Amino acid sequence: MTTLFAAADAPAAGAPEAQIAIATLFASVTTALLLWLVLAHIKGKTTLLARAGDATGRLLGMEPWAALPFAVGTLGLISGGFGVFWDISLHAGVGRDEGPLANPSHYFILYALYSLFAAGLLSVGLHQTAKHPSVRAIRLPGGMTAPVGGLLMLICGAFALTGFPLDDIWHRMFGQDVTLWGPTHLVMINGAILSVPVLAVLVLEAKRAVGQKPSDPARSLGEQIVRVTLPGALLFAIAFWATEFDWGIQQYRLVWQPLLMSLAGSLALICGRLWLGRGGALRVVAFYLVARGAMELAVMGLGQVAPAMPLFIVEALVIEALAWNRKLVREPLKFGVIAGPIVGAASFAGMYAYSQVAMPTPWTLAIVPEGLPTAILAGLAGGLLGALLGAAMRGTLPVRQTRRTAAWAAAGILVVLGANALWTSNPTDLRAAVTLTPVAGDAGERQAIVTARIPSEMAKNPEWLSATAWQGGGIVTRRMEEIAPGVYRSNGPVPLYGTWKTSIRMNSDRAMLNLPLHLPREPSIPTPRRHAPGAVLGDVPVRPRGHADRAQGLRARVAVDPRRAAHAAALRRVHHSARDGHRPGRRGRADGRGPARRRAGARP
């Protein structure tokens, strides 16, 4: 085998100091201005926030201290969703960039993270002069009070913002990671995702402030839209965790996809059906399809690669059919326990069929023994959590011991499923013989049909076996089809030139394997460029979690997130009506990603 080295290298770790200085200065100035505006409002020196709060309050049918933060946070989440899709498509299709400010998609993400922080701060500021303050407000030092949802939004925004500077520190220490699930990426993503149920807390809290029950009809068109937006955003957010699979560049076992799809569908759609009533699950799916479809069309309009979009239509139809039993719907937890596993099974069947026609890496029958039980159990967990959230939003939470048992049972199921999905076991001596059959292409653009002999039982029944190329101007995924015992051929050519990173990838049971065919040199990753100039590569080692994964850093870890406990406590706190005599601060009993090629150097 011949090994060549790239003539030009580009940095792949850390941002230029000038960009760090610019970002820091911008964040400092905008935060100072925001704080000045809030303090000026509290002292009566400006009416700008009051007028903005009143206007959004009339539009959305909520109290100003909930309406303006809801609008700011929602616009931020829309911006962040578009920015992240554009960002992933740039990094997957084109490659790395020269720093956070050199990538236009990052501006949308930064705006989103900052808007969540701003929404929380605005809520706290507007609450100080509220005509109808939250009856569950939290007393702060200095005599100020904060709505539960507003304070949680402030915490979520601040937590998400810390991920951006930490991401640069992470890359300076470990080089670039190539997964959406990098630790600092998860800080930013989860901070944003967890703000969705916080918005639900804020909506419920605002209704309580004016003596309304959660089950009372919506007072305006704006409030009706808000009610659909919340579970729809939750469906979008949870499904986003599996976006690597939607692009066909997943770095983890396939079992994660049915796990996350089942969880998303059962949690968000059951919640939506319980809160919105008949047709609620279908309305939630309609919102999700419009929102995500618009973002993917926008990414495609920018000339980038868009992912396949999970539909969740089967899940919604199943939930609506089960909800025809009105007696069952009146018992949320019972509905969640029954509907969740059924939705999980339906989600698995629907995704299996959909993957054959739409997904970059179609599922195979090998996923059934592990994937189907996983989907059913994830559906059960999602059903329990969705039932609790839906019950909270309509004011019918069960007694404390019951809801605690349900929540801990759901958390336990998800921890076990996540731990199982993270468990990998890779062979160290597996080798393959690879033959490349050249295919005519433009001058300087080498392409070939890949044929690989993999003498292993593992290749006989893989979850997926494909030849994948990315970061060379798009994403190319070719399925490896068996043409003789132990011999597999790609169903199309793959690129072997330029900045393309091309390899054969396989997930078989618990093994995640990678056979590199063409890789540019990465200075920050201790692997030389691998170039396959001849027709045959003999006896090439298949590497466990190969080149593209070596700078990945820490594996994702499964843990119970204490911030989720905070969400549960918040929903519980604002659940009860004002009749129990609670006032702010008083404690009482409480029974939810171009045409232009970039130099190598960007974060996914």
N, C-alpha and C positions, 0 to 999 in steps of 0.2 A: 504494500500500500504506500502511496506517495503522500507526504504531508508538506503542505506549503504554508507560508505565513503571510498574513495581510501586510501590505506596505504602509497603510495608514491606520492609526489607532485614534480613538476618540475617548474621552473620559467617560466613565460609566459609574462614578460614585460621587455623590455630593454636588451641591449647587455652587455656582460661582459666588464669591463673597459679595460682589456688587449686587447680585440679585437678592441675596439675603438681607443686605442693608436696605434696599428699596422696599422689600416686603415688610421688614420690621418698622420702617418709618411710616409706611402707609397704615399699617395696623395701629400704631401708636396714635397717629393723628385722628383717624376715624373713631377710635375708641374715646379719645378725649372729647371730640365733638359730640358724640352720642351722650356721654356722661353729662356734658354741659347742658345739652338740650333737656335731658331728663330732670336735672336739678333745677333748671330754670322753670320747667313746668311745675314742679312741686312748689317752688317759691312764688308762683304766680307771675313771673316775669315774661312769659310767652304763652300764647294760646294755640300755638301750632299743633302740639300733640293733642290737645283737647279737641280741636276742630277735626283732625285726622281720625281720632278715635270715635267721635260722634258720627262722622260720615260712614265709616266702615261698620259701626254698630247698627246704623239704620239699614245698610245694605245686607248685612248678614243676620240681622235679628239677634244680636248679642250685646252684652255690656261692652263699652269701649275698651276696658282693660283686657278683654278677651278677644274682641273683634279685630283690633289693629294688629296685635301679636299673631293672631291666626292668619291674617292676610299676609303679613311679612314672612312668617314661617313657611306658609304654603308656597308662596312665590319662590322662596329660597330652595325648597325641596324640588320644585319643578326645574329650577336652574341647575341644581346639583345633579339631578337625574340626567339631564341632557349633557352636562359637562362630563360626567363619569362615562356615559356611553361613548361620547366623542373621544375622550381620553383613552379608553381601552381600545377603541378601533384604531387610533393613531399608533399606539404602542404595539398592538398586535399586527397591524398591516404594514406599518412604515418602519418602526423601530424606536430607538431612544431619542431623547432630545437633550439640549444642552443646559437644562435647568428648569425650574418651575415656572419662571416668567417667560421662557421661550416657547411654551406650549399654550396656545390660546384656550384650550379646553380648561386649563387650570384656573383661569379667571372665573369661570362659571362655578367651579367647585369652591373656590375661596369665598365667592359671594354667598354661596349657599351656607357654608359653615358659619360665616360671620352673621348672616341674617338670623340664624337660629339663636345665637347669642344675643343679638339685638332684640329679637322678639321677646325673649325672657326679660331683658332689662326694661323694655317698653311696658310690659305687663306690670312689673313691679312699680314703675314710675306712675303710670296711669291709675293704679290702684290707690295711691295715696290721696287722690282727690275724687274718688269714685262716689257717686250718689248711692249706689248699691254695691257695697263691698262684699267680698266672698265671706260667707258664713263659716267657712273652714280655713280662713287665712292663717298664715303663720307669722307670729310676731318676730320682728327682727330687732337687732340692737338699734338704739336711738329712737325708739317709738314707732318705727315704720312697720308696715305689714305687707305680706306678699301672698298672692294667690298660690295655691299649691301647684297648679299647672304652670304658672309663670315662673316660679322658682325652679321647678324641674326643667323647664325649657332653658333657663339660664345655665343650669348645670350641664345639660346635654350639649348645648352650644359651646360652652367653654371646654368640655371634654373633647368634642370633635375637633375644635380648633387646635388643641395641643398636638393632634396627630400630624399636622403639617410640618412644624419644625422638627418634631421627633422623626418624621420620615426622612428628612435630610441627614440627621444624625445617624439613623439606621443605615443609610446607604454609604455614608462615609466609613462606618465600621465594618460592614459586611458586603459592600458592593450592591449591585442591583438585584432585586428579587423579581421573579417573573410570574407572580401569582397575585390574584386579587386578594387572596387570604393572607398576605403579609401582615405581621402584627400591627404596624403603624397604619396600614390601610384599613384594618378592621377598627382601629380607634376612630378614624374619621367616618367610616361607613356606618358603624353601629351607633355612634353618637347621633347621626342623622336619622337612622332607622328608628331608634328609640324615641325620637321626638314625635313620631306619629301617634303613638298612644298618649303622649303628653298632650297633644292637641285635643284628644278625646277628653282627657281630664279637664282641660280648660273649658271646653264646651259644656260639659256637665256642671262644672262649678259655676259658670255664668247663669245657667238656668236656675240653680239653687238660690243664687243671689237675689233673684226677683220673685222667689216663692213658687217657681214652677216645678212640676214633677218631670223627671226624665221621660216619662211615658206620654206627656202632653204633646199634642200635635205641633208641628213646626209652625212658627208664627209668620214666616216669610219664605219666598222662593229661595233667598240666600241661605236660610237655615236648612231647607230641603237639600240644597246642593252640598252644604257642609256635611250633612249626615251621610251622603253617598261618598263624599271625598275621603272621609276618614278610613273606613274599611277598604276602599279602593286603593288608597295610598299604602295601607298595610299589606295588601296583596302584592302590589308592585315592589314594596321594600323587601319582603321576605323572599320573593322569587328572584330578586336581584342577587342574593347570595350565590345562586347557581349559574350566574351569567357566564363563567368560564366554559361551562358545558354548552351553552347556547352558541358560543363562537367556535367550539371544537378544539379549544386549546387548554383543556382541563389538566390540572396538575395532580388531581386526586382521584381516588377510586370512583367508578361509575355509580356505586351504591349511594353516593351523596345526592345524586340527582333525584331519584324517586323519594328519598328522605325529605329533601327540601321542598319539592313540588307538592308532596302530600301535606306537609306541614303548612305551607302557604295557603293551599286551597281550603283545607279544613278550618284553620284558624280564622282567616279573614272572611270567608264566605259564610261560615256558621254565625260569626259575629254579625255580619251584615244582614243575614236573614232574621235573626232574632231582633235586631234593632229597627230595621226598616220595614219589617212585615212582609206580606206576600209579594213575591217578585224581587225581594231585596238582594238575593244572591246574584240574580241576573243583572240587576242595576250595577252592582259592584263590579262584575266582570265587564260590563259595557264601559264603565269608567276606566278600568285598567287597560282594556284594549285600545281605547282612544288615546289615553295618556302615553302608554308605551309605544303604540303604533306611530304616534306623532313624533316621538323622539327618535325612533329608528328611521323614519322617513327623512328626518332632518339630518341624521348622520349620513344616510345614503346620498342626500342632496349635496353634502360636502365632499363627496367622492370617496368616502371611506366604507369599510366593510361593516355591515350591520349583522347582529346575531339573529338566530332563529328565535321566534317569540312563542313561549308556552301560551296556551290559549285559556285553559281552565273552564272551558264551556261544559265539558262532561261533568265536572265536579259541581258546577252551579245547578245543572239540571237535576242531578241526583239529590242535592239538598232541597231544591224546591219540591221534588216529588215526595220526599220524606216529610216535608213540612206540611203536606196536606192533612196530616194527622194533627189537628189543632190541639188536642189534649197533650200530645208529645211536645209541641212547641211551648206550651205553657210551663213545662218543666225543663229549663235550660240545660242543666247538667245531664239529665237523662237524654235529652236530644243530642247533646254533644257526645255522650258515650255511645249512643247507637249510630248516629250519623257519621262520626269521625272515622271509624274503621271502614265503613262502607265507602265513604269518600276516598279514603286511602287506596282501597282496592280499585275503585273506578279511576282514580288518578293514575295508578300504575298502568292499567289497561289502556287508558287514553294516551298516555305519554309513550307507551310502547308502540302503538299504532302510528302516532304522530311522528315519532323519531324515524320511522322507515321512509317517510316522504319529505320531512322538513329539517331534521336535525343533522348537523355535520357528521356526527358519529352515531349511526343508528344502533339501537339496543339489539342485543342478541339474546337467544334463549338462555344463555349462561347467567343472565342477571336474575332470572326468575326465582331460583331457590333462596337467594338472599334478599333480593330487591323487593319481592312481593310482601314477605312478612315485615320488612322494614317500613314499607309504605303504609301498611295497615296499622302498625304501632305508632308511626309518626302521625297518622290520621287520628288515632285515638288521643294522643297528646294535644294535637292541634284542636281537636273537638272540645276537649276539656277547657283549654285556654280560651278558645273562641266563645264557648258558652259563658264562661266567667266574664269576659269583656262585654259580650252582648248583654248579659244580665245586668251588669253595672250600668251600661248606657241607657237601659230602660228602667232602671231603678228597682230591680227584683233580685238583688244578690242573695244567695242562700246564707244561712247562718255561718258564723265564723269558722267553726270546726269543719264544716262540710267544705267550704271553699278552700280552706288551708289544705285539707286532705287532697282535694282535686288538683290544686296547684302543685303541691309537692309530688304527686303521682305523675303529672305531666312532665315536670322538670326531671324526675328520675328516669322516665322513659327516654327523654331526649338525651340525657347524659349517657345512658347505656348505648343508644343507637349511634351517637356521635363517636364514642370511644371505639365501638366496633368498626365504624367506617374509617377511622384513622389508623386502624391496625393494619400494617403492611408487613409482608414477609417476602423478601427478594432473594433469588438464587445468585450466587457469586461466580459461577463457572459456566453459565449459559453462553454459547457462541453460535453465530449464524454465518452462512455463505450467501453473499449478495451478488446478483448479476444486474447490471444496468444496461438496458437496451435503448440507445440514443433515439430521440425523436426530433425531427426537423423543427428548427426554431429560428428566430432572428439571429443575426450575427452576434456572437458573443454570449448568447443566451442558451446555455446547455440545459436540455431537458431529457428525461429518460423514464422509461417504464421500469419499475423496480420489481425484481423477483428475488425472494429470500427463502432459503432453506433453513428452517428452524427446527433442529432435531430435539424437540421437547414435547412432552405431553401437554405442557402449558398452552401451546399455540393451537391445540385442537379445539378448544372450546373457550375462547376469550370473550370477555365482556366487550372489548373492542380491540381491533388490530388494524392500524392504518398508517399510511405514509403522510406525514404532515409537514408543510412548509409555511413559514410565516416571517414577518418582518423584512420582506423583500419587495414590498409593494402590494401586499394583500395577504390573504390566507388561502392555502390550497390544501384540501384534505382528500386523500384517495383511500378508499377502502381496500385492504389486502384480502384477496379472495383465494381460497385453496384450489389449486389446479392439479395437484397430485399429493399423495400423503406427505405431509410435512413441508410442502412447497407452496408459497403464497406469492401472488402477483397483484400489483396495484391496478386498479381499474381505470387508470389514466396516468399521464406523465406528471412528474414533479420537477420543479426547478432546481438546478445544481450550479448556480452562479451568483455572483454579486453578494449582496447582503442577506440572501435567503438563509434561513436556518431550517435545514431539512433533515428529517429523521424518521425512522420507523418506530412507532410507539404502540405499546400493548398494555392492556390491563387484563390480567388473567387471575381470577380469584383475588388473592391478597397481594399479588405481584404487580408492580408498576415498573415497566422496562422501557428503555430507550436505546435505539441503535442509530448513532449519528451518521449521516451520509454527506452532508455539506454544512460546515459551520464557519463563519468568519471568526477571526481571532478576537477575543475579549480580554483586554489587559487586566481588568479588575477581577476576572474569573480565571483561575489557574488551569485553563485548558487551551491548547494551541488550536489554530485553524485546522479543520479537517476537510480535505478536498479529494473527491473521488474521480480522477481523470480517466481511468481505464474502464474497460467493459466489465471487469470482474473484481470484486473485492473478496478475497478469500479469508475465511476464518476470522470474521470481525467480532470482537466482544460486544455482547449486549449488556449495557450498563444499567444497573438499578438506578432509577431516577436520575437520568443522564445529565449532560452538559447544561441543558436549559434549566435544570433544577438545582445546580450545585451552589449557586449564590442565593438560594431561596431563603436561607436563614432558618429560624426556628419553625418547627411544625406548628400548625394550629393546635390549640389545646381546648379541651372541653371543660367547662366549669360553669357553675351556677353564677350568673352575673348579678352582683348585688344591686346594680341599678334597676334590674327588672323587679326586684323586691320593692324598690322605691316606687315604681309605677303602680304595683299592686296596692301598696299602702296609700298612695295618692288617690286611686280610685275608691278605695274603702273610705278614706277621709271625707271625700266630697259626695259620697253616695247618699248620705242621710239628709233628710230635710232639716230646715231651720227650726222645726218645732221642738227639737230637743234642747234648745236654748244655747247652742254654741255661738261664740263670738270670736273674732280674730284674736288669736293668741291663747284662747282658753282651751284647755285640754278636756276631752270627754271620751265617752265610749264610742267605738266604731264597729259596726256590724257590717284596669287596660293599655358618548367619540363625525395622504392627500396627494393630491397629485404630485406635489413637490417632495422629493426624497430628502430625508433628514440625515444628518450625521448620526452615527451611533452614539448613544448616551441618554435614555429617558426611563422614567419609572412607569410601570403599567398602572 
